[in-house]
Amino acid sequence: MCMDLIKIGDVSKWSWNKKLASLMCLVILIGVFLPWTVYTYEFGTETAMKISGTEYSAWGWFVLAILFSIFFILTGYEITAETDSGRIRVNELLACMLGFLVFIYSLQGLNRIRAAASRTGPLSVGSGIYLIVIGSFLFMVFSYLLWKENTGASQTVTLVE
């Protein structure tokens, strides 16, 4: 069956790093759908228009990167790289790199929204983009710690000059 291909395992046996990295993926996905900008205007009574992340062109990249990250963290299969000192597990490092890309891209988006908000008075930053920035940073931290946990402290990567 299809579920035999992905061996997620018993969630109660997961480490805290794996649980928190998975939770940060969900936080980022929620942040995509929350408002990124709030435009407040007054016409008779005060009204606010909220624009979520799905109305920007970047939201698809966030979702795709996080779905790949979830795949790299939750599957039981190992993706390894060969080095002179042996094999190195890179599942969590790939997830960490995708988290880094989401973090940098969300910081750029936050900077653009803040710049637009400074030019127009009633525009402010919504909660969704903040959730993505915080969630992607914590996702990087927890996926790196998960990699250190799964590879062991004795395995190190050395660069050959």
C-alpha positions as CSV (number, residue, x, y, z in Angstrom):
1,M,0.0,0.0,0.0
2,C,1.0,3.6,-0.4
3,M,1.4,4.2,3.4
4,D,4.1,1.5,3.4
5,L,6.4,3.8,1.4
6,I,6.5,6.5,4.1
7,K,7.3,5.2,7.6
8,I,6.5,8.0,9.9
9,G,6.4,5.8,13.0
10,D,4.9,6.2,16.4
11,V,4.8,10.0,17.3
12,S,5.2,9.2,21.0
13,K,8.7,7.9,20.3
14,W,9.8,11.0,18.4
15,S,12.4,13.2,20.0
16,W,11.6,16.7,21.1
17,N,13.6,18.2,18.2
18,K,11.6,16.2,15.7
19,K,8.3,17.2,17.3
20,L,9.2,20.9,17.4
21,A,10.6,20.9,13.9
22,S,7.3,19.4,12.7
23,L,5.3,21.9,14.7
24,M,7.3,24.8,13.2
25,C,6.4,23.5,9.7
26,L,2.8,23.8,10.7
27,V,3.3,27.3,12.1
28,I,4.8,28.4,8.8
29,L,1.9,26.9,6.8
30,I,-0.5,28.7,9.1
31,G,1.4,31.9,8.6
32,V,1.0,31.7,4.9
33,F,-2.8,32.0,5.2
34,L,-2.9,34.7,8.0
35,P,-2.8,38.4,7.0
36,W,0.5,39.8,5.9
37,T,-0.7,43.3,5.5
38,V,-3.5,45.3,7.0
39,Y,-4.8,48.3,5.2
40,T,-7.0,50.5,7.4
41,Y,-9.1,53.2,5.7
42,E,-11.9,55.3,6.8
43,F,-15.1,55.7,4.8
44,G,-17.9,56.5,7.2
45,T,-16.9,54.0,9.7
46,E,-13.4,52.6,10.1
47,T,-12.8,49.5,8.1
48,A,-9.7,47.3,7.7
49,M,-8.8,45.2,4.7
50,K,-6.5,42.3,5.4
51,I,-4.3,40.7,2.7
52,S,-3.1,37.2,3.4
53,G,0.0,35.6,2.1
54,T,-1.9,33.7,-0.6
55,E,-2.5,36.9,-2.4
56,Y,1.3,37.4,-2.9
57,S,3.2,35.6,-5.6
58,A,5.7,34.1,-3.0
59,W,3.3,32.0,-1.0
60,G,3.7,28.9,-3.3
61,W,7.4,28.8,-2.7
62,F,6.9,28.8,1.1
63,V,4.4,25.9,0.9
64,L,6.6,23.9,-1.5
65,A,9.7,24.3,0.6
66,I,7.9,23.4,3.8
67,L,6.3,20.3,2.2
68,F,9.8,19.1,1.1
69,S,11.1,19.8,4.6
70,I,8.3,17.8,6.1
71,F,9.2,14.9,3.7
72,F,12.9,15.1,4.7
73,I,12.2,15.1,8.4
74,L,9.3,12.7,8.7
75,T,10.2,9.9,6.3
76,G,12.1,6.9,7.7
77,Y,14.4,6.8,4.6
78,E,17.9,8.2,4.8
79,I,19.5,10.5,2.2
80,T,23.2,10.2,2.7
81,A,26.3,11.8,1.2
82,E,29.6,9.9,0.8
83,T,32.8,11.6,2.2
84,D,36.3,10.4,2.9
85,S,35.3,9.7,6.6
86,G,32.2,7.8,5.7
87,R,28.5,8.4,5.0
88,I,26.8,11.4,6.4
89,R,23.0,11.6,6.8
90,V,21.7,14.8,5.1
91,N,17.9,14.6,5.6
92,E,17.8,17.2,8.3
93,L,20.4,19.3,6.7
94,L,18.3,19.6,3.5
95,A,15.3,20.5,5.6
96,C,17.5,23.1,7.4
97,M,18.6,24.6,4.1
98,L,15.0,24.9,2.9
99,G,14.1,26.5,6.2
100,F,17.0,29.0,5.7
101,L,15.6,29.9,2.2
102,V,12.1,30.4,3.7
103,F,13.6,32.5,6.5
104,I,15.6,34.8,4.1
105,Y,12.7,35.1,1.7
106,S,10.3,36.0,4.5
107,L,12.7,38.6,5.8
108,Q,12.7,40.1,2.3
109,G,9.0,40.1,2.2
110,L,8.8,41.7,5.7
111,N,11.2,44.4,4.6
112,R,9.2,45.2,1.5
113,I,5.9,45.4,3.5
114,R,7.6,47.7,6.1
115,A,8.9,49.9,3.3
116,A,5.5,50.1,1.7
117,A,3.9,50.8,5.2
118,S,6.3,53.7,5.7
119,R,5.3,55.3,2.4
120,T,1.5,54.8,3.0
121,G,0.1,55.8,6.3
122,P,-2.7,53.3,6.9
123,L,-0.8,50.1,5.8
124,S,0.7,48.0,8.6
125,V,2.3,44.6,8.9
126,G,0.0,41.6,9.6
127,S,0.7,38.7,11.9
128,G,1.2,36.1,9.2
129,I,4.6,37.2,8.0
130,Y,5.9,37.4,11.6
131,L,4.8,33.8,12.1
132,I,6.7,32.7,9.0
133,V,9.9,34.6,10.1
134,I,9.8,33.2,13.6
135,G,8.7,29.7,12.6
136,S,11.3,29.4,9.9
137,F,14.1,30.5,12.2
138,L,13.1,28.0,14.9
139,F,12.6,25.3,12.2
140,M,16.2,25.8,11.1
141,V,17.4,25.4,14.7
142,F,15.4,22.3,15.5
143,S,16.2,20.6,12.2
144,Y,19.9,21.2,12.8
145,L,19.6,19.8,16.3
146,L,17.7,16.8,15.0
147,W,20.6,16.2,12.5
148,K,23.1,16.4,15.3
149,E,21.0,14.0,17.4
150,N,20.7,11.5,14.5
151,T,24.3,11.6,13.4
152,G,25.9,11.6,16.8
153,A,28.4,14.0,18.1
154,S,31.4,12.0,17.0
155,Q,30.6,12.4,13.3
156,T,32.1,15.6,11.9
157,V,32.3,17.0,8.4
158,T,35.8,18.2,7.3
159,L,36.4,20.2,4.2
160,V,39.3,19.1,2.0
161,E,41.4,22.0,0.6
